[in-house]
Amino acid sequence: MLYILMLHNPEVSTMDGESAIAAHLAVAKEAQTRNAYIYSEALAGADVTTTVRRVNGKALRTDGPFAESKEMLGGFYVLDCQSADEAAAYGEKLVDTTDLAAVEIRPLLAVPDWPYEVAADRQRRPM
């Protein structure tokens, strides 16, 4: 089953970039060894974020993240795990070895007739 692990960074990091990258590479390499690793990305910061929402029936574009918060979405992993517990174990490793504020884990859904290009042969949760 495919899971997304959304990485929520603290407003101010306590780790230097090199240490954070090394910690993420270790988790990614473990997932690759177990054939669970599908894809991951780091996201740019809130200073270059744009949010679009519907206000009074029209799209409104604003600078910055969607909510004032002490955390921001900083990246994600897509992993193919045997269970929700296995996905949570990866989340625990990420929280234990980095300064992430939280890792939010959700199964990816299988949308009928969607033309998947990435991991098309992997199982998604039925809608």
C-alpha positions in Angstrom: 0.0 0.0 0.0 1.3 3.4 -0.9 1.6 6.0 1.9 2.6 9.7 1.9 4.7 10.9 4.8 4.3 14.7 5.0 7.2 16.3 6.9 6.3 19.3 9.0 9.3 21.4 9.8 9.6 23.7 12.9 9.6 27.4 12.2 13.3 27.6 13.2 15.5 24.5 12.6 17.9 23.3 15.3 19.9 21.1 12.8 22.4 22.2 10.3 21.6 21.4 6.7 24.3 18.8 6.3 23.1 16.8 9.4 19.5 17.0 8.3 20.3 15.7 4.8 22.4 12.9 6.2 19.5 11.8 8.5 17.1 11.8 5.6 19.4 9.9 3.3 19.8 7.2 5.9 16.0 6.7 6.2 15.7 6.8 2.4 18.4 4.2 1.9 16.8 1.9 4.4 13.5 2.3 2.6 15.3 1.6 -0.7 16.9 -1.6 0.8 13.4 -2.8 1.7 12.0 -1.9 -1.7 9.6 0.6 -0.1 11.1 3.8 -1.4 9.1 5.4 -4.3 9.7 9.1 -4.3 10.5 12.1 -2.1 11.0 15.8 -2.4 12.0 18.8 -0.3 9.8 21.9 -0.6 10.9 25.5 -0.7 10.1 27.7 2.3 7.1 29.7 3.3 8.8 32.9 1.9 8.1 31.7 -1.7 4.7 30.0 -1.0 1.5 31.1 -2.8 -1.9 30.0 -1.6 -5.0 30.1 -3.8 -8.4 29.7 -2.1 -12.0 30.4 -3.1 -13.5 33.6 -1.5 -17.0 34.7 -2.4 -17.0 32.3 -5.4 -13.7 33.6 -6.9 -10.2 32.4 -6.7 -8.0 34.6 -4.4 -4.2 34.4 -4.5 -2.2 35.3 -1.5 1.5 35.1 -0.6 2.5 32.7 2.1 1.3 29.4 3.5 -2.4 28.7 4.2 -2.3 29.3 7.9 -0.2 31.0 10.5 1.7 28.3 12.3 4.9 27.4 14.0 5.3 24.6 11.5 5.3 24.3 7.7 5.2 21.5 5.2 8.8 21.0 4.3 8.7 17.9 2.1 7.3 14.4 1.7 8.1 10.8 1.1 6.0 8.3 -0.9 6.7 4.8 0.5 5.2 1.4 -0.4 4.6 -0.2 3.0 3.1 -3.5 4.0 1.0 -1.8 6.7 0.1 1.5 8.4 2.4 0.3 11.2 5.4 0.1 8.9 4.6 3.6 7.5 4.4 4.9 11.1 7.7 3.3 11.9 9.4 5.3 9.1 7.7 8.4 10.5 9.1 7.6 13.9 12.6 7.2 12.5 12.3 10.6 10.8 11.1 12.3 13.9 13.8 10.6 16.0 16.7 11.5 13.8 15.8 15.0 12.6 14.3 18.1 14.1 10.9 17.6 12.3 8.0 18.9 14.4 5.7 16.1 13.0 5.3 13.5 10.3 1.7 13.2 9.0 1.0 9.8 7.4 -1.8 9.0 5.0 -2.6 6.2 2.5 -2.7 7.3 -1.1 -6.1 6.7 -2.8 -6.7 4.8 -6.1 -8.7 7.2 -8.2 -10.6 5.1 -10.8 -9.3 5.6 -14.4 -6.5 7.9 -13.3 -3.5 7.8 -15.6 -0.8 7.0 -13.0 2.7 7.5 -14.2 4.6 7.1 -10.9 4.3 3.7 -9.2 1.4 2.7 -11.4 2.0 -0.9 -10.5 1.8 -0.3 -6.7 -1.3 -0.6 -4.6 -3.3 2.4 -3.5 -6.2 2.5 -1.0 -9.6 2.2 -2.8 -11.8 5.3 -2.7 
